[in-house]
Amino acid sequence: MKIGEITFGAFPVLLAPMEDVTDSAFRLLCKRFGADMVYTEFVSSDALIRHVGKTQVKLEIVDEERPVAIQIYGRDVDSMVEAAKICESVRPDILDLNFGCPVKKVANKGGGSGMLKDPERLLEITRQVVKAVALPVTVKTRLGWDNEHKIIVDLAERLQDCGIAALTIHGRTRAQMYSGEADWTLIGEVKNNPRMHIPIIGNGDITTPEKCKQAFDRYGVDAVMVGRASIGNPWLFKELKHFLLTGEVLPKAPFRWYLDILIKQLLLNVERLDERRGILHTRRHLAATPLFKGIPDFKPHRVKMLRATTVDELVGLMEEVVGVGS
């Protein structure tokens, strides 16, 4: 697979953009464990052009992450173009347009997957952003707004005509949010459309190495994007890549190895931000990580971890789990 001048190896696996998840520390860890490309948290074009401080922080990238994509969202052509130019100035490898986020505060205002109700505006934004920047521009979207309006097959061709360099498709409609199972059949239909020549990246329910390989084998996608299954689980990329390249399941490492990764993530966040914000950025991962699943009566201890306010307190609570989880 090639996007712009970036050439990927066999079976590319990408980290999906996720709000309050894919900060710099998490991206670095996923990259170290085998993610072929990582994406920032999605960035509001309106907030970006107003120079909102919290939004500006999302544009901070380091060379160790590369290739890295910045993803923006919005519903206004001019603000999306201006935001795209701001993003270009910080030199990401790729600029991605978010036409897939289903959350109400985004979609109900016409952004993210809300654009699927207005495909002509979606296409005009894409067309103008592609013209405005020299970066490869890609798009992430869904099958359609709801089950009666699955427009992705036709939309994919029209997006390609706008000049995008690749297309990521999440196998659900906006109406589904994250419920039910992702439907990959239309993703495969887009990929196998003889008129399509840009890379097609599949997304949705990639939770195990077996499911990841099936996505490549059954639907022929050029790459797979992993989202929610990676939260608190950056080593998942190591497991996926190992299975894709060898056909074998990677043996489990000692509990301590995984715990040290989560502690490292915490320390990276604190170093990049400060103690309070670093802990806040790590909490969602500690709440979601599969590492603590199956530990008897663990809920009270998890609550203590999520309420910790200092690094020493939080690391101490995490260290207490070693004997129980081993």
Kinemage of the C-alpha trace (Angstrom):
@kinemage 1
@onewidth
@group {chain A} dominant
@subgroup {mainchain}
@vectorlist {calphas} color= white
{ca met a 1} P 0.000 0.000 0.000
{ca lys a 2} L 1.145 3.502 -0.807
{ca ile a 3} L -0.387 6.789 0.370
{ca gly a 4} L 1.276 9.771 -1.231
{ca glu a 5} L 4.989 9.058 -0.950
{ca ile a 6} L 4.581 6.728 2.046
{ca thr a 7} L 5.065 3.056 1.251
{ca phe a 8} L 3.837 0.492 3.770
{ca gly a 9} L 4.969 -3.095 4.179
{ca ala a 10} L 2.830 -6.224 4.223
{ca phe a 11} L -0.467 -6.137 6.137
{ca pro a 12} L -0.481 -2.533 7.382
{ca val a 13} L -2.285 -2.053 10.688
{ca leu a 14} L -3.155 1.504 11.687
{ca leu a 15} L -4.178 3.146 14.962
{ca ala a 16} L -7.558 4.872 14.594
{ca pro a 17} L -8.044 8.481 15.670
{ca met a 18} L -9.965 8.560 18.969
{ca glu a 19} L -10.894 11.534 21.119
{ca asp a 20} L -9.287 11.485 24.584
{ca val a 21} L -7.379 8.342 23.588
{ca thr a 22} L -4.792 8.845 20.851
{ca asp a 23} L -2.613 11.417 22.546
{ca ser a 24} L 1.110 11.548 21.895
{ca ala a 25} L 2.122 9.055 24.609
{ca phe a 26} L -0.337 6.418 23.429
{ca arg a 27} L 0.600 6.939 19.778
{ca leu a 28} L 4.275 6.449 20.604
{ca leu a 29} L 3.605 3.180 22.406
{ca cys a 30} L 1.390 1.837 19.626
{ca lys a 31} L 4.052 2.779 17.096
{ca arg a 32} L 6.740 0.981 19.100
{ca phe a 33} L 4.594 -2.150 19.185
{ca gly a 34} L 4.064 -2.255 15.450
{ca ala a 35} L 1.354 0.194 14.375
{ca asp a 36} L 2.247 1.135 10.808
{ca met a 37} L 0.650 4.567 11.081
{ca val a 38} L -0.960 6.505 13.921
{ca tyr a 39} L -3.561 9.276 13.976
{ca thr a 40} L -4.038 12.182 16.345
{ca glu a 41} L -7.224 12.762 18.276
{ca phe a 42} L -9.680 14.426 15.927
{ca val a 43} L -9.404 18.202 15.848
{ca ser a 44} L -12.271 20.673 15.494
{ca ser a 45} L -11.628 22.999 12.560
{ca asp a 46} L -13.573 25.785 14.265
{ca ala a 47} L -11.576 25.477 17.493
{ca leu a 48} L -8.331 25.286 15.546
{ca ile a 49} L -8.834 28.502 13.628
{ca arg a 50} L -9.852 30.227 16.880
{ca his a 51} L -6.503 29.080 18.351
{ca val a 52} L -8.084 27.284 21.309
{ca gly a 53} L -5.211 26.114 23.510
{ca lys a 54} L -6.456 22.564 24.156
{ca thr a 55} L -6.900 22.085 20.422
{ca gln a 56} L -3.451 23.397 19.573
{ca val a 57} L -1.923 20.752 21.857
{ca lys a 58} L -3.478 18.032 19.703
{ca leu a 59} L -1.264 19.118 16.803
{ca glu a 60} L 1.956 18.328 18.673
{ca ile a 61} L 3.713 15.418 16.993
{ca val a 62} L 7.242 13.995 17.219
{ca asp a 63} L 9.337 12.277 14.583
{ca glu a 64} L 9.231 8.925 16.421
{ca glu a 65} L 5.514 8.694 15.607
{ca arg a 66} L 5.906 8.938 11.853
{ca pro a 67} L 4.116 8.291 9.669
{ca val a 68} L 1.451 10.226 11.549
{ca ala a 69} L -1.833 11.736 10.365
{ca ile a 70} L -3.716 14.688 11.799
{ca gln a 71} L -7.484 14.350 11.543
{ca ile a 72} L -9.830 17.350 11.410
{ca tyr a 73} L -13.600 17.685 11.370
{ca gly a 74} L -16.122 20.417 10.665
{ca arg a 75} L -19.037 21.320 8.401
{ca asp a 76} L -17.929 24.612 6.871
{ca val a 77} L -15.807 24.656 3.723
{ca asp a 78} L -13.808 27.768 4.572
{ca ser a 79} L -13.002 26.750 8.150
{ca met a 80} L -11.970 23.265 7.050
{ca val a 81} L -9.664 24.719 4.409
{ca glu a 82} L -8.130 27.155 6.891
{ca ala a 83} L -7.713 24.415 9.498
{ca ala a 84} L -6.104 22.164 6.888
{ca lys a 85} L -3.511 24.841 6.158
{ca ile a 86} L -2.756 25.231 9.868
{ca cys a 87} L -2.270 21.478 10.150
{ca glu a 88} L 0.011 21.457 7.116
{ca ser a 89} L 2.297 23.952 8.867
{ca val a 90} L 3.175 21.408 11.598
{ca arg a 91} L 4.225 18.864 8.955
{ca pro a 92} L 2.161 15.720 9.502
{ca asp a 93} L 2.587 13.015 6.894
{ca ile a 94} L -1.112 12.895 6.065
{ca leu a 95} L -4.196 15.033 6.626
{ca asp a 96} L -7.355 13.030 7.319
{ca leu a 97} L -10.927 14.332 7.111
{ca asn a 98} L -13.350 12.989 9.692
{ca phe a 99} L -16.741 12.235 8.153
{ca gly a 100} L -17.422 9.326 10.494
{ca cys a 101} L -17.559 10.412 14.157
{ca pro a 102} L -21.057 9.427 15.415
{ca val a 103} L -21.209 11.243 18.774
{ca lys a 104} L -24.139 13.628 19.140
{ca lys a 105} L -22.171 16.784 19.902
{ca val a 106} L -20.362 16.373 16.579
{ca ala a 107} L -22.848 14.644 14.249
{ca asn a 108} L -25.927 16.603 15.294
{ca lys a 109} L -24.133 19.826 14.400
{ca gly a 110} L -23.383 18.485 10.936
{ca gly a 111} L -19.779 17.435 11.560
{ca gly a 112} L -18.275 13.957 11.492
{ca ser a 113} L -20.848 11.414 10.328
{ca gly a 114} L -23.392 14.227 10.208
{ca met a 115} L -21.855 15.089 6.836
{ca leu a 116} L -23.327 11.856 5.459
{ca lys a 117} L -26.712 13.596 5.434
{ca asp a 118} L -25.252 16.234 3.119
{ca pro a 119} L -22.926 14.377 0.719
{ca glu a 120} L -22.631 17.323 -1.662
{ca arg a 121} L -21.189 19.513 1.090
{ca leu a 122} L -18.976 16.610 2.184
{ca leu a 123} L -17.588 16.342 -1.327
{ca glu a 124} L -17.097 20.091 -1.676
{ca ile a 125} L -15.133 20.230 1.581
{ca thr a 126} L -12.990 17.350 0.392
{ca arg a 127} L -12.420 18.904 -3.020
{ca gln a 128} L -11.390 22.272 -1.590
{ca val a 129} L -9.108 20.825 1.101
{ca val a 130} L -7.317 18.674 -1.473
{ca lys a 131} L -6.723 21.807 -3.562
{ca ala a 132} L -5.550 23.847 -0.584
{ca val a 133} L -2.738 21.650 0.759
{ca ala a 134} L 0.193 19.733 -0.662
{ca leu a 135} L -0.227 16.916 1.866
{ca pro a 136} L -1.915 13.654 0.904
{ca val a 137} L -5.540 14.025 2.005
{ca thr a 138} L -7.468 10.972 3.162
{ca val a 139} L -11.023 10.456 4.420
{ca lys a 140} L -12.539 8.345 7.202
{ca thr a 141} L -16.279 7.741 7.062
{ca arg a 142} L -19.061 5.209 7.623
{ca leu a 143} L -21.428 3.177 5.447
{ca gly a 144} L -24.068 5.911 5.583
{ca trp a 145} L -26.334 7.761 7.974
{ca asp a 146} L -28.672 4.827 8.621
{ca asn a 147} L -29.669 1.453 7.210
{ca glu a 148} L -31.854 3.057 4.522
{ca his a 149} L -29.066 5.343 3.328
{ca lys a 150} L -25.948 3.238 2.910
{ca ile a 151} L -24.270 5.412 0.301
{ca ile a 152} L -20.667 4.334 0.679
{ca val a 153} L -20.191 2.518 -2.655
{ca asp a 154} L -21.180 5.553 -4.723
{ca leu a 155} L -19.646 8.012 -2.258
{ca ala a 156} L -16.287 6.237 -2.397
{ca glu a 157} L -16.032 6.787 -6.150
{ca arg a 158} L -16.964 10.438 -5.809
{ca leu a 159} L -14.447 10.968 -3.020
{ca gln a 160} L -11.783 9.392 -5.192
{ca asp a 161} L -12.702 11.854 -7.940
{ca cys a 162} L -12.058 14.676 -5.439
{ca gly a 163} L -8.427 13.596 -5.290
{ca ile a 164} L -8.123 11.830 -1.947
{ca ala a 165} L -5.164 9.499 -1.475
{ca ala a 166} L -6.941 6.778 0.557
{ca leu a 167} L -10.307 6.009 2.147
{ca thr a 168} L -11.035 4.427 5.528
{ca ile a 169} L -14.490 2.914 6.018
{ca his a 170} L -15.979 1.979 9.376
{ca gly a 171} L -18.449 -0.852 8.825
{ca arg a 172} L -21.397 0.727 10.623
{ca thr a 173} L -23.908 3.476 9.913
{ca arg a 174} L -24.115 6.546 12.094
{ca ala a 175} L -27.437 5.291 13.482
{ca gln a 176} L -25.678 2.184 14.799
{ca met a 177} L -23.098 4.226 16.705
{ca tyr a 178} L -20.931 1.355 18.021
{ca ser a 179} L -23.716 -1.187 18.549
{ca gly a 180} L -24.134 -4.479 16.751
{ca glu a 181} L -21.461 -5.962 14.540
{ca ala a 182} L -19.524 -4.061 11.924
{ca asp a 183} L -20.621 -5.013 8.398
{ca trp a 184} L -17.569 -5.510 6.233
{ca thr a 185} L -19.450 -6.629 3.124
{ca leu a 186} L -19.816 -3.092 1.767
{ca ile a 187} L -16.197 -2.361 2.621
{ca gly a 188} L -15.300 -5.335 0.457
{ca glu a 189} L -17.631 -4.119 -2.275
{ca val a 190} L -15.869 -0.762 -2.369
{ca lys a 191} L -12.455 -2.441 -2.435
{ca asn a 192} L -13.469 -4.784 -5.243
{ca asn a 193} L -15.059 -2.057 -7.351
{ca pro a 194} L -12.892 -2.048 -10.511
{ca arg a 195} L -13.239 1.736 -10.718
{ca met a 196} L -11.515 2.226 -7.371
{ca his a 197} L -7.749 2.573 -7.428
{ca ile a 198} L -6.928 4.304 -4.120
{ca pro a 199} L -6.156 2.237 -0.991
{ca ile a 200} L -9.183 1.118 1.012
{ca ile a 201} L -8.700 0.751 4.761
{ca gly a 202} L -11.223 -1.284 6.759
{ca asn a 203} L -12.268 -0.432 10.313
{ca gly a 204} L -14.639 -1.964 12.844
{ca asp a 205} L -14.500 -4.785 15.418
{ca ile a 206} L -10.849 -5.696 14.869
{ca thr a 207} L -10.284 -7.150 18.323
{ca thr a 208} L -8.165 -10.262 17.721
{ca pro a 209} L -5.364 -11.386 15.399
{ca glu a 210} L -7.746 -13.829 13.733
{ca lys a 211} L -10.296 -11.116 12.922
{ca cys a 212} L -7.547 -8.908 11.578
{ca lys a 213} L -6.272 -11.564 9.203
{ca gln a 214} L -9.807 -12.371 8.106
{ca ala a 215} L -10.311 -8.731 7.128
{ca phe a 216} L -7.353 -8.916 4.771
{ca asp a 217} L -8.141 -12.371 3.411
{ca arg a 218} L -11.913 -12.133 2.997
{ca tyr a 219} L -12.387 -8.520 1.978
{ca gly a 220} L -9.079 -7.714 0.298
{ca val a 221} L -8.566 -4.385 2.073
{ca asp a 222} L -5.215 -2.656 1.720
{ca ala a 223} L -4.937 -1.977 5.454
{ca val a 224} L -6.835 -2.468 8.689
{ca met a 225} L -7.495 0.243 11.258
{ca val a 226} L -7.844 -0.642 14.938
{ca gly a 227} L -9.774 1.549 17.342
{ca arg a 228} L -11.441 0.708 20.640
{ca ala a 229} L -9.686 -2.635 21.115
{ca ser a 230} L -6.383 -0.806 21.478
{ca ile a 231} L -7.447 1.351 24.447
{ca gly a 232} L -5.314 0.344 27.412
{ca asn a 233} L -3.873 -2.301 25.120
{ca pro a 234} L -1.084 -0.810 22.967
{ca trp a 235} L 0.671 -4.178 22.793
{ca leu a 236} L -2.254 -5.411 20.667
{ca phe a 237} L -0.367 -4.208 17.593
{ca lys a 238} L 2.522 -6.529 18.408
{ca glu a 239} L 0.080 -9.437 18.657
{ca leu a 240} L -1.682 -8.529 15.401
{ca lys a 241} L 1.504 -8.074 13.382
{ca his a 242} L 3.022 -11.286 14.698
{ca phe a 243} L -0.012 -13.322 13.665
{ca leu a 244} L -0.288 -11.633 10.260
{ca leu a 245} L 3.350 -12.273 9.432
{ca thr a 246} L 3.809 -15.753 10.960
{ca gly a 247} L 0.322 -17.263 11.272
{ca glu a 248} L 1.049 -17.986 14.918
{ca val a 249} L -0.403 -16.525 18.091
{ca leu a 250} L 2.187 -14.574 20.046
{ca pro a 251} L 2.783 -16.203 23.452
{ca lys a 252} L 1.664 -14.157 26.429
{ca ala a 253} L 4.304 -12.182 28.297
{ca pro a 254} L 4.495 -12.026 32.106
{ca phe a 255} L 1.924 -9.769 33.797
{ca arg a 256} L 4.730 -7.471 34.929
{ca trp a 257} L 5.688 -6.721 31.294
{ca tyr a 258} L 2.231 -5.411 30.469
{ca leu a 259} L 1.953 -3.435 33.694
{ca asp a 260} L 5.261 -1.705 33.005
{ca ile a 261} L 3.886 -0.545 29.654
{ca leu a 262} L 0.910 1.114 31.332
{ca ile a 263} L 3.226 2.751 33.885
{ca lys a 264} L 5.415 3.959 31.028
{ca gln a 265} L 2.348 5.471 29.358
{ca leu a 266} L 1.497 7.310 32.561
{ca leu a 267} L 5.020 8.701 32.906
{ca leu a 268} L 5.117 9.799 29.261
{ca asn a 269} L 1.850 11.670 29.737
{ca val a 270} L 3.066 13.367 32.900
{ca glu a 271} L 6.338 14.334 31.237
{ca arg a 272} L 4.530 15.804 28.225
{ca leu a 273} L 1.800 17.584 30.181
{ca asp a 274} L 1.937 17.773 33.978
{ca glu a 275} L 1.008 15.490 36.852
{ca arg a 276} L -2.704 16.292 36.953
{ca arg a 277} L -3.335 16.219 33.211
{ca gly a 278} L -0.994 13.284 32.682
{ca ile a 279} L -3.022 11.200 35.137
{ca leu a 280} L -6.284 12.277 33.518
{ca his a 281} L -5.007 11.234 30.086
{ca thr a 282} L -4.093 7.794 31.448
{ca arg a 283} L -7.309 7.048 33.347
{ca arg a 284} L -9.364 5.978 30.345
{ca his a 285} L -6.729 3.409 29.445
{ca leu a 286} L -6.595 2.041 32.986
{ca ala a 287} L -10.388 1.758 32.999
{ca ala a 288} L -10.459 -0.129 29.690
{ca thr a 289} L -7.312 -2.236 29.740
{ca pro a 290} L -7.874 -5.993 29.428
{ca leu a 291} L -4.878 -6.563 31.718
{ca phe a 292} L -6.979 -6.484 34.890
{ca lys a 293} L -9.876 -8.550 33.578
{ca gly a 294} L -10.431 -11.764 35.471
{ca ile a 295} L -8.827 -10.578 38.697
{ca pro a 296} L -11.299 -11.485 41.486
{ca asp a 297} L -12.991 -8.558 43.281
{ca phe a 298} L -10.894 -6.046 41.392
{ca lys a 299} L -13.502 -3.285 41.059
{ca pro a 300} L -12.727 -1.489 44.371
{ca his a 301} L -9.035 -1.415 43.495
{ca arg a 302} L -9.779 -0.083 40.011
{ca val a 303} L -11.849 2.711 41.572
{ca lys a 304} L -8.891 3.631 43.795
{ca met a 305} L -6.611 3.797 40.744
{ca leu a 306} L -9.051 5.994 38.854
{ca arg a 307} L -9.292 8.357 41.827
{ca ala a 308} L -5.546 8.666 42.410
{ca thr a 309} L -4.281 12.223 42.107
{ca thr a 310} L -0.504 11.797 42.265
{ca val a 311} L 1.898 9.681 40.250
{ca asp a 312} L 3.334 8.056 43.370
{ca glu a 313} L -0.122 7.070 44.582
{ca leu a 314} L -1.203 5.711 41.207
{ca val a 315} L 2.002 3.770 40.534
{ca gly a 316} L 1.834 2.341 44.056
{ca leu a 317} L -1.708 1.102 43.462
{ca met a 318} L -0.691 -0.400 40.127
{ca glu a 319} L 2.288 -2.148 41.717
{ca glu a 320} L -0.024 -3.762 44.291
{ca val a 321} L -1.683 -5.700 41.477
{ca val a 322} L 1.481 -7.558 40.423
{ca gly a 323} L 1.136 -10.462 42.852
{ca val a 324} L -2.598 -10.847 42.149
{ca gly a 325} L -2.394 -10.607 38.370
{ca ser a 326} L 0.684 -12.743 37.807
